[in-house]
Amino acid sequence: MNVLFVCTGNTCRSAMAEAIVRAKKLAHVNVRSAGIYAQSGEAMSMHAQAVLQQQAIAQTHVAHRLQEMDLQWAQVVIAMTAAHKDAILQAAPQHASKLYTLHELASNSTKDVRDPFGASLAVYEQTFLELKQAIEQLSFLKEY
């Protein structure tokens, strides 16, 4: 299964979500991430890197701007917020059937994943835990 996580800049939320899933080393899952407004090649935020290091999760991430080919590749597109989902729907309505927010897919909730960009390390740690807990609820990411 090809899973694509999407946020704004692809340096915090979607990058951490990708790293969390990648660390699971699930044979049936390929994972990528992208940002709607990402500057391709930009490094992951320092605090996101620090949180992943604390969790012993390896990462070699550089930001990637969302493109049509990413949406074509993905079988499931997971946005961090309803606004991200709406932006993707506006630009690429043909992908509506595979587009969800993380909390919508994990718990049928309308909750957004807060953007930690520019916040403290503690906020990044909270965001990481939120992502990890939601990802654990995704049935298609369970090992078979």
N, CA, C and O atoms as a GROMACS GRO file, in nm:
protein
  576
    1MET      N    1   0.084  -0.118   0.000
    1MET     CA    2   0.000   0.000   0.000
    1MET      C    3   0.089   0.124   0.000
    1MET      O    4   0.187   0.131   0.074
    2ASN      N    5   0.056   0.221  -0.082
    2ASN     CA    6   0.130   0.347  -0.091
    2ASN      C    7   0.056   0.455  -0.014
    2ASN      O    8  -0.057   0.490  -0.047
    3VAL      N    9   0.122   0.508   0.090
    3VAL     CA   10   0.062   0.606   0.180
    3VAL      C   11   0.138   0.737   0.169
    3VAL      O   12   0.261   0.740   0.177
    4LEU      N   13   0.064   0.847   0.151
    4LEU     CA   14   0.122   0.980   0.140
    4LEU      C   15   0.066   1.069   0.250
    4LEU      O   16  -0.055   1.088   0.259
    5PHE      N   17   0.155   1.124   0.333
    5PHE     CA   18   0.116   1.222   0.435
    5PHE      C   19   0.141   1.362   0.380
    5PHE      O   20   0.244   1.386   0.316
    6VAL      N   21   0.047   1.454   0.406
    6VAL     CA   22   0.058   1.590   0.352
    6VAL      C   23   0.033   1.692   0.462
    6VAL      O   24  -0.060   1.679   0.541
    7CYS      N   25   0.119   1.795   0.466
    7CYS     CA   26   0.096   1.910   0.553
    7CYS      C   27   0.133   2.036   0.474
    7CYS      O   28   0.124   2.038   0.352
    8THR      N   29   0.173   2.140   0.544
    8THR     CA   30   0.201   2.267   0.478
    8THR      C   31   0.340   2.271   0.416
    8THR      O   32   0.355   2.284   0.295
    9GLY      N   33   0.443   2.259   0.501
    9GLY     CA   34   0.581   2.276   0.454
    9GLY      C   35   0.663   2.150   0.445
    9GLY      O   36   0.776   2.153   0.396
   10ASN      N   37   0.608   2.037   0.491
   10ASN     CA   38   0.677   1.908   0.488
   10ASN      C   39   0.808   1.910   0.566
   10ASN      O   40   0.904   1.842   0.529
   11THR      N   41   0.811   1.988   0.674
   11THR     CA   42   0.929   1.990   0.760
   11THR      C   43   0.896   1.948   0.903
   11THR      O   44   0.987   1.932   0.985
   12CYS      N   45   0.769   1.932   0.935
   12CYS     CA   46   0.728   1.898   1.073
   12CYS      C   47   0.634   1.779   1.074
   12CYS      O   48   0.677   1.664   1.085
   13ARG      N   49   0.503   1.806   1.064
   13ARG     CA   50   0.400   1.703   1.084
   13ARG      C   51   0.408   1.587   0.986
   13ARG      O   52   0.423   1.472   1.028
   14SER      N   53   0.399   1.615   0.857
   14SER     CA   54   0.398   1.504   0.760
   14SER      C   55   0.532   1.432   0.759
   14SER      O   56   0.537   1.311   0.737
   15ALA      N   57   0.640   1.506   0.782
   15ALA     CA   58   0.772   1.444   0.787
   15ALA      C   59   0.784   1.349   0.906
   15ALA      O   60   0.838   1.240   0.894
   16MET      N   61   0.733   1.392   1.022
   16MET     CA   62   0.736   1.305   1.140
   16MET      C   63   0.645   1.184   1.120
   16MET      O   64   0.681   1.072   1.157
   17ALA      N   65   0.527   1.206   1.061
   17ALA     CA   66   0.436   1.094   1.035
   17ALA      C   67   0.501   0.992   0.943
   17ALA      O   68   0.493   0.871   0.967
   18GLU      N   69   0.566   1.039   0.838
   18GLU     CA   70   0.637   0.949   0.747
   18GLU      C   71   0.743   0.869   0.824
   18GLU      O   72   0.753   0.748   0.806
   19ALA      N   73   0.820   0.937   0.909
   19ALA     CA   74   0.926   0.870   0.985
   19ALA      C   75   0.869   0.766   1.080
   19ALA      O   76   0.926   0.658   1.096
   20ILE      N   77   0.756   0.797   1.144
   20ILE     CA   78   0.692   0.703   1.236
   20ILE      C   79   0.651   0.576   1.162
   20ILE      O   80   0.678   0.465   1.208
   21VAL      N   81   0.588   0.592   1.047
   21VAL     CA   82   0.545   0.475   0.970
   21VAL      C   83   0.665   0.400   0.913
   21VAL      O   84   0.668   0.277   0.916
   22ARG      N   85   0.762   0.473   0.863
   22ARG     CA   86   0.882   0.409   0.806
   22ARG      C   87   0.953   0.323   0.912
   22ARG      O   88   1.004   0.216   0.882
   23ALA      N   89   0.956   0.373   1.037
   23ALA     CA   90   1.022   0.300   1.146
   23ALA      C   91   0.954   0.168   1.178
   23ALA      O   92   1.016   0.078   1.236
   24LYS      N   93   0.829   0.154   1.140
   24LYS     CA   94   0.756   0.028   1.162
   24LYS      C   95   0.806  -0.083   1.070
   24LYS      O   96   0.785  -0.201   1.097
   25LYS      N   97   0.872  -0.046   0.960
   25LYS     CA   98   0.928  -0.141   0.865
   25LYS      C   99   0.825  -0.245   0.821
   25LYS      O  100   0.850  -0.365   0.824
   26LEU      N  101   0.711  -0.195   0.780
   26LEU     CA  102   0.603  -0.282   0.733
   26LEU      C  103   0.626  -0.316   0.586
   26LEU      O  104   0.635  -0.227   0.501
   27ALA      N  105   0.635  -0.443   0.557
   27ALA     CA  106   0.664  -0.487   0.420
   27ALA      C  107   0.556  -0.446   0.321
   27ALA      O  108   0.585  -0.427   0.203
   28HIS      N  109   0.434  -0.433   0.367
   28HIS     CA  110   0.322  -0.403   0.277
   28HIS      C  111   0.293  -0.254   0.263
   28HIS      O  112   0.195  -0.216   0.199
   29VAL      N  113   0.378  -0.169   0.322
   29VAL     CA  114   0.352  -0.024   0.320
   29VAL      C  115   0.473   0.052   0.265
   29VAL      O  116   0.585   0.035   0.313
   30ASN      N  117   0.447   0.135   0.165
   30ASN     CA  118   0.543   0.233   0.116
   30ASN      C  119   0.492   0.369   0.161
   30ASN      O  120   0.373   0.397   0.146
   31VAL      N  121   0.578   0.452   0.215
   31VAL     CA  122   0.532   0.579   0.269
   31VAL      C  123   0.618   0.694   0.217
   31VAL      O  124   0.739   0.682   0.202
   32ARG      N  125   0.551   0.805   0.191
   32ARG     CA  126   0.615   0.930   0.150
   32ARG      C  127   0.541   1.044   0.219
   32ARG      O  128   0.436   1.025   0.280
   33SER      N  129   0.599   1.163   0.208
   33SER     CA  130   0.530   1.282   0.258
   33SER      C  131   0.560   1.398   0.166
   33SER      O  132   0.656   1.396   0.089
   34ALA      N  133   0.475   1.500   0.175
   34ALA     CA  134   0.490   1.619   0.091
   34ALA      C  135   0.420   1.736   0.159
   34ALA      O  136   0.339   1.718   0.250
   35GLY      N  137   0.453   1.855   0.113
   35GLY     CA  138   0.389   1.975   0.166
   35GLY      C  139   0.325   2.055   0.054
   35GLY      O  140   0.381   2.067  -0.055
   36ILE      N  141   0.208   2.108   0.082
   36ILE     CA  142   0.137   2.187  -0.018
   36ILE      C  143   0.218   2.310  -0.059
   36ILE      O  144   0.220   2.347  -0.176
   37TYR      N  145   0.285   2.371   0.038
   37TYR     CA  146   0.365   2.491   0.010
   37TYR      C  147   0.512   2.468   0.042
   37TYR      O  148   0.585   2.563   0.071
   38ALA      N  149   0.557   2.346   0.036
   38ALA     CA  150   0.695   2.312   0.072
   38ALA      C  151   0.796   2.376  -0.023
   38ALA      O  152   0.769   2.395  -0.142
   39GLN      N  153   0.910   2.408   0.033
   39GLN     CA  154   1.026   2.448  -0.045
   39GLN      C  155   1.109   2.320  -0.061
   39GLN      O  156   1.179   2.280   0.032
   40SER      N  157   1.102   2.258  -0.176
   40SER     CA  158   1.171   2.131  -0.197
   40SER      C  159   1.318   2.143  -0.162
   40SER      O  160   1.386   2.238  -0.201
   41GLY      N  161   1.368   2.043  -0.089
   41GLY     CA  162   1.507   2.040  -0.049
   41GLY      C  163   1.534   2.096   0.090
   41GLY      O  164   1.644   2.080   0.143
   42GLU      N  165   1.436   2.164   0.149
   42GLU     CA  166   1.453   2.221   0.283
   42GLU      C  167   1.464   2.109   0.386
   42GLU      O  168   1.400   2.005   0.373
   43ALA      N  169   1.545   2.132   0.488
   43ALA     CA  170   1.565   2.032   0.592
   43ALA      C  171   1.444   2.023   0.685
   43ALA      O  172   1.366   2.117   0.696
   44MET      N  173   1.431   1.908   0.750
   44MET     CA  174   1.330   1.892   0.854
   44MET      C  175   1.363   1.990   0.966
   44MET      O  176   1.480   2.020   0.991
   45SER      N  177   1.261   2.040   1.034
   45SER     CA  178   1.285   2.136   1.142
   45SER      C  179   1.373   2.072   1.250
   45SER      O  180   1.368   1.950   1.272
   46MET      N  181   1.452   2.156   1.317
   46MET     CA  182   1.545   2.106   1.419
   46MET      C  183   1.471   2.034   1.531
   46MET      O  184   1.515   1.928   1.576
   47HIS      N  185   1.358   2.089   1.574
   47HIS     CA  186   1.284   2.026   1.683
   47HIS      C  187   1.223   1.892   1.639
   47HIS      O  188   1.219   1.798   1.718
   48ALA      N  189   1.177   1.884   1.516
   48ALA     CA  190   1.125   1.756   1.466
   48ALA      C  191   1.237   1.652   1.464
   48ALA      O  192   1.216   1.537   1.503
   49GLN      N  193   1.354   1.692   1.419
   49GLN     CA  194   1.470   1.602   1.419
   49GLN      C  195   1.502   1.557   1.560
   49GLN      O  196   1.529   1.439   1.584
   50ALA      N  197   1.500   1.652   1.655
   50ALA     CA  198   1.532   1.620   1.794
   50ALA      C  199   1.434   1.520   1.854
   50ALA      O  200   1.474   1.426   1.923
   51VAL      N  201   1.306   1.540   1.827
   51VAL     CA  202   1.204   1.448   1.880
   51VAL      C  203   1.223   1.308   1.822
   51VAL      O  204   1.215   1.210   1.895
   52LEU      N  205   1.249   1.299   1.694
   52LEU     CA  206   1.270   1.168   1.632
   52LEU      C  207   1.395   1.101   1.689
   52LEU      O  208   1.396   0.980   1.711
   53GLN      N  209   1.500   1.180   1.713
   53GLN     CA  210   1.622   1.124   1.773
   53GLN      C  211   1.593   1.072   1.914
   53GLN      O  212   1.642   0.966   1.952
   54GLN      N  213   1.514   1.147   1.991
   54GLN     CA  214   1.476   1.102   2.127
   54GLN      C  215   1.405   0.968   2.121
   54GLN      O  216   1.418   0.885   2.212
   55GLN      N  217   1.329   0.946   2.016
   55GLN     CA  218   1.252   0.822   2.000
   55GLN      C  219   1.330   0.714   1.925
   55GLN      O  220   1.275   0.608   1.894
   56ALA      N  221   1.456   0.740   1.896
   56ALA     CA  222   1.543   0.647   1.822
   56ALA      C  223   1.484   0.612   1.686
   56ALA      O  224   1.492   0.497   1.641
   57ILE      N  225   1.426   0.712   1.621
   57ILE     CA  226   1.371   0.694   1.487
   57ILE      C  227   1.464   0.763   1.388
   57ILE      O  228   1.484   0.885   1.394
   58ALA      N  229   1.521   0.685   1.299
   58ALA     CA  230   1.612   0.739   1.199
   58ALA      C  231   1.535   0.823   1.098
   58ALA      O  232   1.421   0.793   1.064
   59GLN      N  233   1.600   0.928   1.049
   59GLN     CA  234   1.537   1.010   0.947
   59GLN      C  235   1.645   1.076   0.863
   59GLN      O  236   1.749   1.117   0.914
   60THR      N  237   1.619   1.085   0.735
   60THR     CA  238   1.707   1.154   0.641
   60THR      C  239   1.620   1.238   0.549
   60THR      O  240   1.636   1.236   0.427
   61HIS      N  241   1.529   1.311   0.608
   61HIS     CA  242   1.423   1.378   0.534
   61HIS      C  243   1.466   1.513   0.476
   61HIS      O  244   1.537   1.590   0.541
   62VAL      N  245   1.420   1.539   0.354
   62VAL     CA  246   1.423   1.674   0.296
   62VAL      C  247   1.284   1.702   0.242
   62VAL      O  248   1.216   1.612   0.192
   63ALA      N  249   1.243   1.826   0.253
   63ALA     CA  250   1.107   1.864   0.214
   63ALA      C  251   1.083   1.841   0.064
   63ALA      O  252   1.173   1.849  -0.018
   64HIS      N  253   0.957   1.813   0.035
   64HIS     CA  254   0.914   1.788  -0.103
   64HIS      C  255   0.779   1.855  -0.124
   64HIS      O  256   0.687   1.836  -0.045
   65ARG      N  257   0.767   1.934  -0.230
   65ARG     CA  258   0.641   2.000  -0.262
   65ARG      C  259   0.546   1.900  -0.328
   65ARG      O  260   0.585   1.826  -0.418
   66LEU      N  261   0.422   1.899  -0.281
   66LEU     CA  262   0.320   1.809  -0.334
   66LEU      C  263   0.301   1.831  -0.484
   66LEU      O  264   0.287   1.944  -0.530
   67GLN      N  265   0.300   1.721  -0.558
   67GLN     CA  266   0.280   1.725  -0.703
   67GLN      C  267   0.175   1.621  -0.742
   67GLN      O  268   0.146   1.530  -0.666
   68GLU      N  269   0.121   1.637  -0.859
   68GLU     CA  270   0.021   1.543  -0.910
   68GLU      C  271   0.072   1.400  -0.910
   68GLU      O  272  -0.002   1.307  -0.878
   69MET      N  273   0.200   1.381  -0.944
   69MET     CA  274   0.254   1.244  -0.948
   69MET      C  275   0.253   1.179  -0.810
   69MET      O  276   0.241   1.057  -0.800
   70ASP      N  277   0.265   1.259  -0.703
   70ASP     CA  278   0.256   1.204  -0.567
   70ASP      C  279   0.116   1.150  -0.542
   70ASP      O  280   0.099   1.042  -0.486
   71LEU      N  281   0.017   1.228  -0.583
   71LEU     CA  282  -0.123   1.187  -0.564
   71LEU      C  283  -0.156   1.064  -0.647
   71LEU      O  284  -0.232   0.978  -0.603
   72GLN      N  285  -0.100   1.056  -0.766
   72GLN     CA  286  -0.122   0.938  -0.850
   72GLN      C  287  -0.058   0.814  -0.788
   72GLN      O  288  -0.116   0.705  -0.792
   73TRP      N  289   0.059   0.830  -0.730
   73TRP     CA  290   0.132   0.719  -0.666
   73TRP      C  291   0.056   0.664  -0.546
   73TRP      O  292   0.050   0.543  -0.525
   74ALA      N  293  -0.002   0.754  -0.467
   74ALA     CA  294  -0.062   0.716  -0.339
   74ALA      C  295  -0.194   0.640  -0.356
   74ALA      O  296  -0.275   0.671  -0.442
   75GLN      N  297  -0.212   0.541  -0.271
   75GLN     CA  298  -0.341   0.473  -0.259
   75GLN      C  299  -0.424   0.536  -0.148
   75GLN      O  300  -0.547   0.530  -0.150
   76VAL      N  301  -0.355   0.596  -0.052
   76VAL     CA  302  -0.419   0.671   0.056
   76VAL      C  303  -0.341   0.800   0.077
   76VAL      O  304  -0.219   0.798   0.091
   77VAL      N  305  -0.413   0.912   0.078
   77VAL     CA  306  -0.352   1.044   0.103
   77VAL      C  307  -0.406   1.092   0.237
   77VAL      O  308  -0.527   1.104   0.255
   78ILE      N  309  -0.315   1.121   0.330
   78ILE     CA  310  -0.353   1.159   0.465
   78ILE      C  311  -0.305   1.301   0.494
   78ILE      O  312  -0.186   1.326   0.508
   79ALA      N  313  -0.401   1.392   0.501
   79ALA     CA  314  -0.371   1.533   0.528
   79ALA      C  315  -0.372   1.558   0.679
   79ALA      O  316  -0.441   1.488   0.754
   80MET      N  317  -0.296   1.656   0.722
   80MET     CA  318  -0.290   1.688   0.864
   80MET      C  319  -0.408   1.773   0.911
   80MET      O  320  -0.442   1.770   1.029
   81THR      N  321  -0.469   1.847   0.820
   81THR     CA  322  -0.582   1.933   0.857
   81THR      C  323  -0.691   1.928   0.750
   81THR      O  324  -0.667   1.885   0.637
   82ALA      N  325  -0.808   1.973   0.788
   82ALA     CA  326  -0.918   1.985   0.691
   82ALA      C  327  -0.882   2.086   0.583
   82ALA      O  328  -0.922   2.069   0.467
   83ALA      N  329  -0.808   2.190   0.619
   83ALA     CA  330  -0.768   2.290   0.519
   83ALA      C  331  -0.675   2.229   0.414
   83ALA      O  332  -0.686   2.261   0.296
   84HIS      N  333  -0.584   2.142   0.457
   84HIS     CA  334  -0.497   2.072   0.360
   84HIS      C  335  -0.581   1.984   0.268
   84HIS      O  336  -0.562   1.982   0.147
   85LYS      N  337  -0.673   1.911   0.328
   85LYS     CA  338  -0.761   1.824   0.250
   85LYS      C  339  -0.839   1.905   0.148
   85LYS      O  340  -0.848   1.867   0.031
   86ASP      N  341  -0.895   2.017   0.191
   86ASP     CA  342  -0.972   2.103   0.101
   86ASP      C  343  -0.886   2.158  -0.012
   86ASP      O  344  -0.931   2.164  -0.127
   87ALA      N  345  -0.764   2.198   0.020
   87ALA     CA  346  -0.674   2.252  -0.083
   87ALA      C  347  -0.642   2.145  -0.189
   87ALA      O  348  -0.638   2.174  -0.308
   88ILE      N  349  -0.621   2.023  -0.144
   88ILE     CA  350  -0.594   1.914  -0.238
   88ILE      C  351  -0.718   1.886  -0.323
   88ILE      O  352  -0.708   1.865  -0.443
   89LEU      N  353  -0.834   1.885  -0.259
   89LEU     CA  354  -0.959   1.863  -0.333
   89LEU      C  355  -0.983   1.970  -0.439
   89LEU      O  356  -1.029   1.940  -0.549
   90GLN      N  357  -0.950   2.095  -0.406
   90GLN     CA  358  -0.966   2.205  -0.503
   90GLN      C  359  -0.875   2.184  -0.623
   90GLN      O  360  -0.916   2.204  -0.738
   91ALA      N  361  -0.751   2.145  -0.597
   91ALA     CA  362  -0.652   2.132  -0.704
   91ALA      C  363  -0.664   2.000  -0.780
   91ALA      O  364  -0.633   1.993  -0.899
   92ALA      N  365  -0.708   1.895  -0.710
   92ALA     CA  366  -0.709   1.762  -0.771
   92ALA      C  367  -0.831   1.682  -0.725
   92ALA      O  368  -0.816   1.583  -0.653
   93PRO      N  369  -0.951   1.724  -0.765
   93PRO     CA  370  -1.073   1.657  -0.718
   93PRO      C  371  -1.081   1.510  -0.758
   93PRO      O  372  -1.155   1.433  -0.695
   94GLN      N  373  -1.009   1.470  -0.859
   94GLN     CA  374  -1.011   1.331  -0.903
   94GLN      C  375  -0.954   1.235  -0.798
   94GLN      O  376  -0.972   1.114  -0.810
   95HIS      N  377  -0.887   1.288  -0.696
   95HIS     CA  378  -0.828   1.204  -0.592
   95HIS      C  379  -0.912   1.202  -0.464
   95HIS      O  380  -0.866   1.153  -0.360
   96ALA      N  381  -1.033   1.254  -0.470
   96ALA     CA  382  -1.118   1.266  -0.350
   96ALA      C  383  -1.142   1.134  -0.279
   96ALA      O  384  -1.149   1.130  -0.156
   97SER      N  385  -1.154   1.026  -0.352
   97SER     CA  386  -1.190   0.897  -0.292
   97SER      C  387  -1.081   0.838  -0.202
   97SER      O  388  -1.108   0.748  -0.124
   98LYS      N  389  -0.959   0.889  -0.214
   98LYS     CA  390  -0.850   0.835  -0.132
   98LYS      C  391  -0.792   0.939  -0.037
   98LYS      O  392  -0.683   0.920   0.018
   99LEU      N  393  -0.862   1.048  -0.017
   99LEU     CA  394  -0.813   1.161   0.062
   99LEU      C  395  -0.887   1.172   0.195
   99LEU      O  396  -1.010   1.175   0.199
  100TYR      N  397  -0.810   1.179   0.303
  100TYR     CA  398  -0.864   1.187   0.438
  100TYR      C  399  -0.776   1.279   0.522
  100TYR      O  400  -0.662   1.307   0.486
  101THR      N  401  -0.829   1.324   0.635
  101THR     CA  402  -0.741   1.383   0.736
  101THR      C  403  -0.697   1.267   0.827
  101THR      O  404  -0.762   1.163   0.831
  102LEU      N  405  -0.588   1.288   0.898
  102LEU     CA  406  -0.537   1.182   0.986
  102LEU      C  407  -0.640   1.141   1.090
  102LEU      O  408  -0.666   1.022   1.110
  103HIS      N  409  -0.699   1.240   1.158
  103HIS     CA  410  -0.794   1.207   1.264
  103HIS      C  411  -0.927   1.153   1.208
  103HIS      O  412  -0.994   1.074   1.274
  104GLU      N  413  -0.963   1.195   1.090
  104GLU     CA  414  -1.083   1.139   1.025
  104GLU      C  415  -1.065   0.989   1.002
  104GLU      O  416  -1.155   0.910   1.029
  105LEU      N  417  -0.948   0.952   0.954
  105LEU     CA  418  -0.920   0.812   0.924
  105LEU      C  419  -0.896   0.731   1.051
  105LEU      O  420  -0.938   0.615   1.060
  106ALA      N  421  -0.829   0.791   1.149
  106ALA     CA  422  -0.794   0.719   1.271
  106ALA      C  423  -0.911   0.702   1.366
  106ALA      O  424  -0.926   0.596   1.428
  107SER      N  425  -0.994   0.807   1.379
  107SER     CA  426  -1.098   0.802   1.483
  107SER      C  427  -1.229   0.868   1.442
  107SER      O  428  -1.313   0.899   1.526
  108ASN      N  429  -1.246   0.890   1.312
  108ASN     CA  430  -1.368   0.953   1.261
  108ASN      C  431  -1.393   1.089   1.327
  108ASN      O  432  -1.507   1.126   1.356
  109SER      N  433  -1.284   1.162   1.350
  109SER     CA  434  -1.290   1.292   1.418
  109SER      C  435  -1.261   1.404   1.318
  109SER      O  436  -1.194   1.383   1.217
  110THR      N  437  -1.311   1.523   1.348
  110THR     CA  438  -1.283   1.640   1.264
  110THR      C  439  -1.163   1.719   1.316
  110THR      O  440  -1.134   1.827   1.265
  111LYS      N  441  -1.095   1.667   1.415
  111LYS     CA  442  -0.980   1.734   1.476
  111LYS      C  443  -0.865   1.748   1.375
  111LYS      O  444  -0.841   1.658   1.294
  112ASP      N  445  -0.796   1.861   1.380
  112ASP     CA  446  -0.676   1.884   1.300
  112ASP      C  447  -0.552   1.856   1.384
  112ASP      O  448  -0.557   1.865   1.507
  113VAL      N  449  -0.442   1.822   1.319
  113VAL     CA  450  -0.313   1.812   1.386
  113VAL      C  451  -0.253   1.952   1.386
  113VAL      O  452  -0.225   2.008   1.280
  114ARG      N  453  -0.233   2.007   1.504
  114ARG     CA  454  -0.180   2.142   1.518
  114ARG      C  455  -0.040   2.153   1.458
  114ARG      O  456   0.041   2.061   1.470
  115ASP      N  457  -0.013   2.265   1.393
  115ASP     CA  458   0.118   2.289   1.334
  115ASP      C  459   0.215   2.335   1.442
  115ASP      O  460   0.193   2.441   1.502
  116PRO      N  461   0.321   2.259   1.469
  116PRO     CA  462   0.417   2.300   1.572
  116PRO      C  463   0.522   2.398   1.522
  116PRO      O  464   0.605   2.444   1.601
  117PHE      N  465   0.521   2.431   1.394
  117PHE     CA  466   0.627   2.513   1.335
  117PHE      C  467   0.650   2.640   1.417
  117PHE      O  468   0.556   2.715   1.444
  118GLY      N  469   0.774   2.662   1.457
  118GLY     CA  470   0.811   2.781   1.533
  118GLY      C  471   0.785   2.771   1.682
  118GLY      O  472   0.816   2.864   1.756
  119ALA      N  473   0.730   2.659   1.726
  119ALA     CA  474   0.698   2.642   1.868
  119ALA      C  475   0.815   2.573   1.940
  119ALA      O  476   0.918   2.542   1.881
  120SER      N  477   0.795   2.549   2.068
  120SER     CA  478   0.899   2.489   2.152
  120SER      C  479   0.914   2.340   2.126
  120SER      O  480   0.830   2.277   2.061
  121LEU      N  481   1.021   2.285   2.177
  121LEU     CA  482   1.044   2.141   2.167
  121LEU      C  483   0.930   2.064   2.233
  121LEU      O  484   0.890   1.959   2.183
  122ALA      N  485   0.878   2.115   2.342
  122ALA     CA  486   0.767   2.049   2.411
  122ALA      C  487   0.644   2.036   2.321
  122ALA      O  488   0.575   1.934   2.324
  123VAL      N  489   0.617   2.138   2.242
  123VAL     CA  490   0.503   2.132   2.148
  123VAL      C  491   0.529   2.027   2.041
  123VAL      O  492   0.438   1.954   2.003
  124TYR      N  493   0.652   2.019   1.992
  124TYR     CA  494   0.686   1.915   1.895
  124TYR      C  495   0.670   1.776   1.955
  124TYR      O  496   0.623   1.684   1.888
  125GLU      N  497   0.707   1.761   2.082
  125GLU     CA  498   0.690   1.632   2.149
  125GLU      C  499   0.542   1.595   2.158
  125GLU      O  500   0.505   1.479   2.137
  126GLN      N  501   0.457   1.693   2.188
  126GLN     CA  502   0.313   1.669   2.193
  126GLN      C  503   0.260   1.630   2.055
  126GLN      O  504   0.178   1.539   2.042
  127THR      N  505   0.308   1.700   1.952
  127THR     CA  506   0.265   1.670   1.815
  127THR      C  507   0.308   1.529   1.776
  127THR      O  508   0.231   1.455   1.715
  128PHE      N  509   0.430   1.492   1.811
  128PHE     CA  510   0.479   1.357   1.782
  128PHE      C  511   0.387   1.253   1.846
  128PHE      O  512   0.347   1.157   1.781
  129LEU      N  513   0.354   1.272   1.974
  129LEU     CA  514   0.267   1.176   2.043
  129LEU      C  515   0.129   1.169   1.979
  129LEU      O  516   0.072   1.061   1.965
  130GLU      N  517   0.076   1.285   1.939
  130GLU     CA  518  -0.054   1.287   1.871
  130GLU      C  519  -0.048   1.208   1.741
  130GLU      O  520  -0.136   1.128   1.711
  131LEU      N  521   0.058   1.231   1.663
  131LEU     CA  522   0.076   1.159   1.537
  131LEU      C  523   0.089   1.009   1.562
  131LEU      O  524   0.023   0.928   1.496
  132LYS      N  525   0.174   0.972   1.656
  132LYS     CA  526   0.199   0.831   1.684
  132LYS      C  527   0.071   0.761   1.728
  132LYS      O  528   0.040   0.651   1.680
  133GLN      N  529  -0.003   0.823   1.818
  133GLN     CA  530  -0.127   0.762   1.866
  133GLN      C  531  -0.230   0.747   1.754
  133GLN      O  532  -0.298   0.645   1.745
  134ALA      N  533  -0.242   0.847   1.670
  134ALA     CA  534  -0.337   0.839   1.558
  134ALA      C  535  -0.294   0.733   1.458
  134ALA      O  536  -0.376   0.655   1.409
  135ILE      N  537  -0.165   0.729   1.427
  135ILE     CA  538  -0.113   0.631   1.332
  135ILE      C  539  -0.136   0.489   1.383
  135ILE      O  540  -0.167   0.399   1.304
  136GLU      N  541  -0.123   0.468   1.513
  136GLU     CA  542  -0.148   0.336   1.572
  136GLU      C  543  -0.292   0.291   1.550
  136GLU      O  544  -0.321   0.171   1.553
  137GLN      N  545  -0.383   0.385   1.527
  137GLN     CA  546  -0.524   0.352   1.506
  137GLN      C  547  -0.557   0.317   1.361
  137GLN      O  548  -0.668   0.273   1.332
  138LEU      N  549  -0.463   0.336   1.271
  138LEU     CA  550  -0.488   0.310   1.129
  138LEU      C  551  -0.478   0.160   1.102
  138LEU      O  552  -0.369   0.103   1.102
  139SER      N  553  -0.591   0.098   1.079
  139SER     CA  554  -0.595  -0.048   1.066
  139SER      C  555  -0.511  -0.100   0.950
  139SER      O  556  -0.453  -0.208   0.959
  140PHE      N  557  -0.502  -0.025   0.842
  140PHE     CA  558  -0.426  -0.073   0.727
  140PHE      C  559  -0.275  -0.068   0.750
  140PHE      O  560  -0.199  -0.119   0.667
  141LEU      N  561  -0.232  -0.007   0.860
  141LEU     CA  562  -0.089  -0.006   0.892
  141LEU      C  563  -0.051  -0.115   0.991
  141LEU      O  564   0.065  -0.126   1.030
  142LYS      N  565  -0.147  -0.194   1.031
  142LYS     CA  566  -0.117  -0.306   1.121
  142LYS      C  567  -0.051  -0.417   1.040
  142LYS      O  568  -0.080  -0.436   0.922
  143GLU      N  569   0.039  -0.488   1.106
  143GLU     CA  570   0.107  -0.598   1.036
  143GLU      C  571   0.014  -0.717   1.023
  143GLU      O  572  -0.063  -0.749   1.113
  144TYR      N  573   0.024  -0.782   0.910
  144TYR     CA  574  -0.061  -0.898   0.884
  144TYR      C  575   0.019  -1.025   0.896
  144TYR      O  576  -0.035  -1.134   0.878
   0.00000   0.00000   0.00000
